[in-house]
């Protein structure tokens, strides 16, 4: 188990922090620790409920990149993500299931979801074009 914890901590960039109490970690690292704990159990499916909530905008993509890499390396077969940050959904999801009032309004590959102006408007609202980075 110690080897698995060490490997998981390495993937999440937490290896140098294993000696520190969690309460002393910044919010972004606490989020990573929460998720790393689940990955250390070697799940085949992982469910994440807004893993970047409460995290500085600048840190969100770094966390998502870490999650995607950790899932790939751990052999996770599916990662289900509840997320309201549409930019993260568009960037990291492969499929979008849009719900309203407990009813499925869309279940589409991410590209098709965002290409359908009617579906996007109904579930996300009107969006302005992304600014090139």
Contact map, one row per residue, 1 for C-alpha under 8 A:
1111100000000000000000000000000000000000000000000000000000000000000000000000000000000000000000000000000000000000000000000000000000000
1111110000000000000000000000000000000000000000000000000000000000000000000000000000000000000000000000000000000000000000000000000000000
1111111000000000000000000000000000000000000000000000000000000000000000000000000000000000000000000000000000000000000000000000000000000
1111111100000000000000000000000000000001000000000000000000000000000000000000000000000000000000000000000000000000000000000000000000000
1111111110000000000000000000000000000001000000000000000000000000000000000000000000000000000000000000000000000000000000000000000000000
0111111111000010000000000000000000000000000000000000000000000000000000000000000000000000000000000000000000000000000000000000000000000
0011111111100000000000000000000000000000000000000000000000000000000000000000000000000000000000000000000000000000000000000000000000000
0001111111110000000000000000000000010011000000000000000000000000000001000000000000000000000000000000000000000000000000000000000000000
0000111111111110010000000000000000010000000000000000000000000000000000000000000000000000000000000000000000000000000000000000000000000
0000011111111110000000000000000000000000000000000000000000000000000000000000000000000000000000000000000000000000000000000000000000000
0000001111111100000000000000000000000000000000000000000000000000010011000000000000000000000000000000000000000000000000000000000000000
0000000111111110000000000000000110010000000000000000000000000000011001000000000000000000000000000000000000000000000000000000000000000
0000000011111111000000000000000000000000000000000000000000000000000000000000000000000000000000000000000000000000000000000000000000000
0000000011111111110000000000100010000000000000000000000000000000000000000000000000000000000000000000000000000000000000000000000000000
0000010011011111110000000000000000000000000000000000000000000000000000000000000000000000000000000000000000000000000000000000000000000
0000000000001111111000000000000000000000000000000000000000000000000000000000000000000000000000000000000000000000000000000000000000000
0000000000000111111100000000000000000000000000000000000000000000000000000000000000000000000000000000000000000000000000000000000000000
0000000010000111111110000000000000000000000000000000000000000000000000000000000000000000000000000000000000000000000000000000000000000
0000000000000001111110000000000000000000000000000000000000000000000000000000000000000000000000000000000000000000000000000000000000000
0000000000000000111111011000000000000000000000000000000000000000000000000000000000000000000000000000000000000000000000000000000000000
0000000000000000011111111000000000000000000000000000000000000000000000000000000000000000000000000000000000000000000000000000000000000
0000000000000000000111111000010010000000000000000000000000000000000000000000000000000000000000000000000000000000000000000000000000000
0000000000000000000011111000010000000000000000000000000000000000000000000000000000000000000000000000000000000000000000000000000000000
0000000000000000000111111100000000000000000000000000000000000000000000000000000000000000000000000000000000000000000000000000000000000
0000000000000000000111111110110000000000000000000000000000000000000000000000000000000000000000000000000000000000000000000000000000000
0000000000000000000000011111110000000000000000000000000000000000000000000000000000000000000000000000000000000000000000000000000000000
0000000000000000000000001111111000000000000000000000011000000000000000000000000000000000000000000000000000000000000000000000000000000
0000000000000000000000000111111100000000000000000001001100100010000000000000000000000000000000000000000000000000000000000000000000000
0000000000000100000000001111111110000000000000000000000000000000000000000000000000000000000000000000000000000000000000000000000000000
0000000000000000000001101111111111000000000000000000000000000000000000000000000000000000000000000000000000000000000000000000000000000
0000000000000000000000000011111111100000000000000011000000000000000000000000000000000000000000000000000000000000000000000000000000000
0000000000010000000000000001111111110000000000000000000000000010000000000000000000000000000000000000000000000000000000000000000000000
0000000000010100000001000000111111111000000000000000000000000000000000000000000000000000000000000000000000000000000000000000000000000
0000000000000000000000000000011111111100000000000000000000000000000000000000000000000000000000000000000000000000000000000000000000000
0000000000000000000000000000001111111110000000000010000000000000000000000000000000000000000000000000000000000000000000000000000000000
0000000110010000000000000000000111111111000000000000000000000000000000000000000000000000000000000000000000000000000000000000000000000
0000000000000000000000000000000011111111100000000000000000000000000000000000000000000000000000000000000000000000000000000000000000000
0000000000000000000000000000000001111111111001000000000000000000000000000000000000000000000000000000000000000000000000000000000000000
0000000100000000000000000000000000111111111000000000000000000000000001100100000000000000000000000000000000000000000000000000000000000
0001100100000000000000000000000000011111110000000000000000000000000000000000000000000000000000000000000000000000000000000000000000000
0000000000000000000000000000000000001111111000000000000000000000000000000000000000000000000000000000000000000000000000000000000000000
0000000000000000000000000000000000000111111100000000000000000000000000000101000000000000000000000000000000000000000000000000000000000
0000000000000000000000000000000000000110111111000000000000000000000000000001000000000000000000000000000000000000000000000000000000000
0000000000000000000000000000000000000000011111000000000000000000000000000011110000000000000000000000000000000000000000000000000000000
0000000000000000000000000000000000000000001111100000000000000000000000000001111100000000000000000000000000000000000000000000000000000
0000000000000000000000000000000000000100001111110000000000000000000000000001011100000000000000000000000000000000000000000000000000000
0000000000000000000000000000000000000000000011111000000000000000000000000000001111000000000000000000000000000000000000000000000000000
0000000000000000000000000000000000000000000001111110000000000000000000000000001111000000000000000000000000000000000000000000000000000
0000000000000000000000000000000000000000000000111110000000000000000000000000000011100000000000000000000000000000000000000000000000000
0000000000000000000000000000000000000000000000011111100000000000000000000000000011110000000000000000000000000000000000000000000000000
0000000000000000000000000000001000100000000000011111100000000000000000000000000000100000000000000000000000000000000000000000000000000
0000000000000000000000000001001000000000000000000111111000010011000000000000000000000000000000000000000000000000000000000000000000000
0000000000000000000000000000000000000000000000000111111000000000000000000000000000000000000000000000000000000000000000000000000000000
0000000000000000000000000010000000000000000000000001111100000000000000000000000000000000000000000000000000000000000000000000000000000
0000000000000000000000000011000000000000000000000001111110110000000000000000000000000000000000000000000000000000000000000000000000000
0000000000000000000000000001000000000000000000000000011111110000000000000000000000000000000000000000000000000000000000000000000000000
0000000000000000000000000000000000000000000000000000001111111000000000000000000000000000000000000000000000000000000000000000000000000
0000000000000000000000000000000000000000000000000000000111111100000000000000000000000000000000000000000000000000000000000000000000000
0000000000000000000000000001000000000000000000000000001111111110000000000000000000000000000000000000000000000000000000000000000000000
0000000000000000000000000000000000000000000000000001001111111111000000000000000000000000000000000000000000000000000000000000000000000
0000000000000000000000000000000000000000000000000000000011111111100000000000000000000001000000000000000000000000000000000000000000000
0000000000000000000000000000000000000000000000000000000001111111110000000000000000000000000000000000000000000000000000000000000000000
0000000000000000000000000001000100000000000000000001000000111111111000000000000000000000000000000000000000000000000000000000000000000
0000000000000000000000000000000000000000000000000001000000011111111100000000000000000001000100000000000000000000000000000000000000000
0000000000000000000000000000000000000000000000000000000000001111111110000000000000000000000000000000000000000000000000000000000000000
0000000000110000000000000000000000000000000000000000000000000111111111000000000000000000000000000000000000000000000000000000000000000
0000000000010000000000000000000000000000000000000000000000000011111111100000000000000000000000000000000000000000000000000000000000000
0000000000000000000000000000000000000000000000000000000000000001111111110000000000000000000100000000000000000000000000000000000000000
0000000000100000000000000000000000000000000000000000000000000000111111111000000000000000000000000000000000000000000000000000000000000
0000000100110000000000000000000000000010000000000000000000000000011111111100000000000000000000000000000000000000000000000000000000000
0000000000000000000000000000000000000010000000000000000000000000001111111111101000000000000000000000000000000000000000000000000000000
0000000000000000000000000000000000000000000000000000000000000000000111111111000000000000000000000000000000000000000000000000000000000
0000000000000000000000000000000000000000000000000000000000000000000011111111000000000000000000000000000000000000000000000000000000000
0000000000000000000000000000000000000010010000000000000000000000000001111111000000000000000000000000000000000000000000000000000000000
0000000000000000000000000000000000000000000100000000000000000000000000111111100000000000000000000000000000000000000000000000000000000
0000000000000000000000000000000000000000011111000000000000000000000000111111111000000000000000000000000000000000000000000000000000000
0000000000000000000000000000000000000000000110000000000000000000000000100011111000000000000000000000000000000000000000000000000000000
0000000000000000000000000000000000000000000111000000000000000000000000000001111100000000000000000000000000000000000000000000000000000
0000000000000000000000000000000000000000000011110000000000000000000000100001111110000000000000000000000000000000000000000000000000000
0000000000000000000000000000000000000000000011110000000000000000000000000000011111000000000000000000000000000000000000000000000000000
0000000000000000000000000000000000000000000000111100000000000000000000000000001111100000000000000000000000000000000000000000000000000
0000000000000000000000000000000000000000000000111100000000000000000000000000000111110000000000000000000000000000000000000000000000000
0000000000000000000000000000000000000000000000001110000000000000000000000000000011111101100000000000000000000000000000000000000000000
0000000000000000000000000000000000000000000000000100000000000000000000000000000001111100100000000000000000000000000000000000000000000
0000000000000000000000000000000000000000000000000000000000000000000000000000000000111111100000000000000000000000000000000000000000000
0000000000000000000000000000000000000000000000000000000000000000000000000000000000111111110000000000000000000000000000000001000000000
0000000000000000000000000000000000000000000000000000000000000000000000000000000000001111111000000000000000000000000000000000000000000
0000000000000000000000000000000000000000000000000000000000001001000000000000000000101111111110000000000000000000000000000000000000000
0000000000000000000000000000000000000000000000000000000000000000000000000000000000111111111110010000000000000100000000000000000000000
0000000000000000000000000000000000000000000000000000000000000000000000000000000000000111111110000000000000000110010000000000000000000
0000000000000000000000000000000000000000000000000000000000000000000000000000000000000011111110000000000000000000000000000000000000000
0000000000000000000000000000000000000000000000000000000000000001000100000000000000000001111111000000000000000000000000000000000000000
0000000000000000000000000000000000000000000000000000000000000000000000000000000000000001111111110000000000000100000000000000000000000
0000000000000000000000000000000000000000000000000000000000000000000000000000000000000000000111110000000000001100000000000000000000000
0000000000000000000000000000000000000000000000000000000000000000000000000000000000000000000011111000000000111100000000000000000000000
0000000000000000000000000000000000000000000000000000000000000000000000000000000000000000100011111100000001111100100000000000000000000
0000000000000000000000000000000000000000000000000000000000000000000000000000000000000000000000111110000111110000000000000000000000000
0000000000000000000000000000000000000000000000000000000000000000000000000000000000000000000000011111000111100000000000000010000000000
0000000000000000000000000000000000000000000000000000000000000000000000000000000000000000000000001111111111000000000000000010000000000
0000000000000000000000000000000000000000000000000000000000000000000000000000000000000000000000000111111110000000000000000010000000000
0000000000000000000000000000000000000000000000000000000000000000000000000000000000000000000000000011111000000000000000000000000000000
0000000000000000000000000000000000000000000000000000000000000000000000000000000000000000000000000011111100000000000000000000000000000
0000000000000000000000000000000000000000000000000000000000000000000000000000000000000000000000000011111110000000000000000000000000000
0000000000000000000000000000000000000000000000000000000000000000000000000000000000000000000000001111011111100000000000000000000000000
0000000000000000000000000000000000000000000000000000000000000000000000000000000000000000000000001111001111100000000000100010000000000
0000000000000000000000000000000000000000000000000000000000000000000000000000000000000000000000011110000111110000100000100000000000000
0000000000000000000000000000000000000000000000000000000000000000000000000000000000000000000000111100000111111000100000000000000000000
0000000000000000000000000000000000000000000000000000000000000000000000000000000000000000000000111000000001111111100000000000000000000
0000000000000000000000000000000000000000000000000000000000000000000000000000000000000000000001110000000000111111100000000000000000000
0000000000000000000000000000000000000000000000000000000000000000000000000000000000000000110011110000000000011111110000000000000000000
0000000000000000000000000000000000000000000000000000000000000000000000000000000000000000010000000000000000011111111000000000000000000
0000000000000000000000000000000000000000000000000000000000000000000000000000000000000000000000000000000000011111111100000000000000000
0000000000000000000000000000000000000000000000000000000000000000000000000000000000000000000000010000000001111111111100110000000000000
0000000000000000000000000000000000000000000000000000000000000000000000000000000000000000010000000000000000000111111110110000000000000
0000000000000000000000000000000000000000000000000000000000000000000000000000000000000000000000000000000000000011111110010000000000000
0000000000000000000000000000000000000000000000000000000000000000000000000000000000000000000000000000000000000001111111110000000000000
0000000000000000000000000000000000000000000000000000000000000000000000000000000000000000000000000000000000000000011111111000000000000
0000000000000000000000000000000000000000000000000000000000000000000000000000000000000000000000000000000000000000000111111100000000000
0000000000000000000000000000000000000000000000000000000000000000000000000000000000000000000000000000000011000000110111111110000000000
0000000000000000000000000000000000000000000000000000000000000000000000000000000000000000000000000000000000000000111111111111110000000
0000000000000000000000000000000000000000000000000000000000000000000000000000000000000000000000000000000000000000000011111111111000000
0000000000000000000000000000000000000000000000000000000000000000000000000000000000000000000000000000000000000000000001111111100000000
0000000000000000000000000000000000000000000000000000000000000000000000000000000000000000000000000111000010000000000000111111100000000
0000000000000000000000000000000000000000000000000000000000000000000000000000000000000100000000000000000000000000000000011111111000000
0000000000000000000000000000000000000000000000000000000000000000000000000000000000000000000000000000000000000000000000011111111000000
0000000000000000000000000000000000000000000000000000000000000000000000000000000000000000000000000000000000000000000000011001111100000
0000000000000000000000000000000000000000000000000000000000000000000000000000000000000000000000000000000000000000000000001001111110000
0000000000000000000000000000000000000000000000000000000000000000000000000000000000000000000000000000000000000000000000000000011111000
0000000000000000000000000000000000000000000000000000000000000000000000000000000000000000000000000000000000000000000000000000001111100
0000000000000000000000000000000000000000000000000000000000000000000000000000000000000000000000000000000000000000000000000000000111110
0000000000000000000000000000000000000000000000000000000000000000000000000000000000000000000000000000000000000000000000000000000011111
0000000000000000000000000000000000000000000000000000000000000000000000000000000000000000000000000000000000000000000000000000000001111
0000000000000000000000000000000000000000000000000000000000000000000000000000000000000000000000000000000000000000000000000000000000111
